[in-house]
Each structure stands twice: as structure tokens, then as C-alpha cells.
Amino acid sequence: MKLFYSPASPYARKVRIVAMETGLHDRLEIVSVDTSNPNNGLADHNPLSKIPVLETEFGPLYDSPVICEYLDTLHAGEKLFPAEGTSRWKALRWQALADGLLDAALLIRYEQTQRPTERQYDGFIDKQKSKIAGALDYMNGNVRELEAPLTIGTIAVASALGYLNLRFADLAWHDTHSDLALWHKQFAARPSYVNTQVEG
Ligand SMILES: N[C@@H](CCC(=O)N[C@@H](CS)C(=O)NCC(=O)O)C(=O)O
């Protein structure tokens, strides 16, 4: 299966961690795409022209939550998407929170890298930063829920925090969210996390 991705994409990182944790990574042919190139051909696979996209025998799958849930059906080990009940909804909520943090971070990133400085809007950036801060506060205050087991929720949170480290080091979230920082440090020792790390 082809996975269209870019090394720095945190959503694609989540997919790759899921693939590694479930023993499926060898079945993926990972194809790097430059999302800033309008001729990258991605629209042939995803009308939204976004990565990650997974090509399957029944066509392309997007976005990252859908790809991750699909991958989770392809292995016989412990499931990363709990089948039902409170644990399922909590795992999905963690994923939504982490992906939402990333959505806010990406909006800031695009504002700062794709607009001329004089056309950037501080009010917009501040609003997105407050969403990131809210998500971090919630994660820090509820970090015990992330301790076990490994789920799509914990993987999504770790991927989101990794992206903050990569692109928003100036936020210094470790200094203000020490319980979450400790949790992240432990998660970051997993081979799936180490092997998907990119340097800024
Ligand atoms: N909700 C999507 C978000 C995907 C996304 O925003 N990907 C970024 C790269 S990190 C992208 O492709 N951006 C290009 C664009 O927006 O044109 C997911 O979870 O897969």
C-alpha cells in the first residue's frame, strides 16, 4: 500500500507510528510529497490535496484518523481503536484534541510562512495560540489517562507534541506543562517514535 506523506507532517507521523506499532510498516511503500508544489499530483488521490493519503485496493483513504482506523483492522494484535464503550470514546476524543491542536498549529505555520509579514494578522495567530494552550492545559491536567494502554489517542497526542517541538520550540511547552513533558519523554523512547523523528 502506498502512503503519501511528508517526513515533517505530524498527521502522517501518527499514521506511521500506528503502522510500526501494529507491525504493518513493511507493507507500506512510503512516497514523499511536497505539499507546497501545486503540481505534486496529490489531487489525483485526495481532492483536498492533503497528506496523508493511503492507497488501498479499493482506492485512496484519507484523512489520518480514517487511515489509522483502517490500518487497525489489518492486524491481529492489541487494537489501538478500542472496539466500544467509554475507552473507545475517550481514545477518539484524545485523538480529536491532539489533531485539533495540530490544526491550530498548522494554521499559524501557514500564516507565518505563506503570507508576507505585513499581511500576517496577529489577532488570528493569538487566537490559534490560545487553542494550543487550552489543549496543552487539558492534556497536562488529565495526563494520567494517557498512561496506559497505547491507543490512537496516546499516539495522536505524542505526534502533536513532537510537532510543537519541531516547529514551535519557542512556545517552550515543557516548561509550563511538566507532567505532560514527563509523559512525552517516556513515550519518546518508543522505537516507533524515534524512527519517525525529523530534525528541524
Ligand atoms: N485532517 C487532516 C489534516 C491533513 C493536513 O492538513 N495535512 C497537511 C500536511 S501536515 C497538508 O497536506 N497540507 C497541505 C495543504 O493544506 O494544502 C488529517 O488528519 O490527515
The ligand as a MOL file (V3000), in Angstrom:
LIG
                    3D

  0  0  0     0  0            999 V3000
M  V30 BEGIN CTAB
M  V30 COUNTS 20 19 0 0 0
M  V30 BEGIN ATOM
M  V30 1 N -7.2390 16.3950 8.9820 0
M  V30 2 C -6.1570 16.0050 8.1000 0
M  V30 3 C -5.1210 17.1310 8.0500 0
M  V30 4 C -4.0720 16.8600 6.9690 0
M  V30 5 C -3.2070 18.0880 6.6950 0
M  V30 6 O -3.5650 19.2280 6.9950 0
M  V30 7 N -2.0210 17.8240 6.1210 0
M  V30 8 C -1.1340 18.8960 5.7380 0
M  V30 9 C 0.3240 18.5000 5.9410 0
M  V30 10 S 0.7630 18.3140 7.6290 0
M  V30 11 C -1.2890 19.1940 4.2780 0
M  V30 12 O -1.3850 18.2960 3.4740 0
M  V30 13 N -1.2890 20.4810 3.9120 0
M  V30 14 C -1.3430 20.9090 2.5550 0
M  V30 15 C -2.4980 21.8080 2.2960 0
M  V30 16 O -3.2700 22.1210 3.2280 0
M  V30 17 O -2.6450 22.2060 1.1450 0
M  V30 18 C -5.5530 14.6890 8.5780 0
M  V30 19 O -5.7170 14.3630 9.7590 0
M  V30 20 O -4.9800 13.9400 7.7560 0
M  V30 END ATOM
M  V30 BEGIN BOND
M  V30 1 1 1 2
M  V30 2 1 2 3
M  V30 3 1 2 18
M  V30 4 1 3 4
M  V30 5 1 4 5
M  V30 6 2 5 6
M  V30 7 1 5 7
M  V30 8 1 7 8
M  V30 9 1 8 9
M  V30 10 1 8 11
M  V30 11 1 9 10
M  V30 12 2 11 12
M  V30 13 1 11 13
M  V30 14 1 13 14
M  V30 15 1 14 15
M  V30 16 2 15 16
M  V30 17 1 15 17
M  V30 18 2 18 19
M  V30 19 1 18 20
M  V30 END BOND
M  V30 END CTAB
M  END
